[in-house]
Amino acid sequence: MGSTALAPDTTVGLTVFIEGRRRLFGIAYRILGSAVEAEDVVQDVWVRWQLCDRSSVREPMAYLATATTRAAINVLQSARVRHETSIEPLLGGPAATTGDPAADVEHEEALERATYLMMERLTPAERAAFLLRVGFDYPYAHIAIVIDTTETAARQLVSRARKHLSVARERVVDRSAHQRLFRAFRNAAREGDARGLELELAHASGCA
């Protein structure tokens, strides 16, 4: 690099980005579940930040957080995302809080977006099988009982769900239905009892 001094606007923009970089990486990582992909998203946002008219941005950190969220979701929705889909790491595992309120809020927002994406791209039966298998490691025999199907069909539903999540295929999502699904999944993950989620999924699949 040369010794030419940076313009004041460039210096301020660089400072804002550096100070918020850890948060931006956290947002991308919670959506994608991949450190490599999250880093790529942050670098992409940095390039966009350099090129945009920062004089019109009133809240730089809010702008960067929104840009990062949108970029990460675009990666998640891209057909180039590997077929097993990156929302699986987000759904699996315990939902314990991190002790960082901002990080916990971002994680909850990422879960909400993930459940919305599933409602856009999956049938009710695919969604039920996928959530119970990936989120709670249900045996296929148990999944079959919940949604009133066979064990073989339950396996096929999970396989189809993984494929459909990586393809741009959007349905109209009822917002109240989405909120019921999100709350049921969040509560089940926190409390370790998925019975309420089972009932919600069975109802949506027409099995209740």
Order of alpha helices (4+ residues) and beta strands (2+ residues): alpha-alpha-alpha-alpha-alpha-alpha-alpha-alpha-alpha-alpha
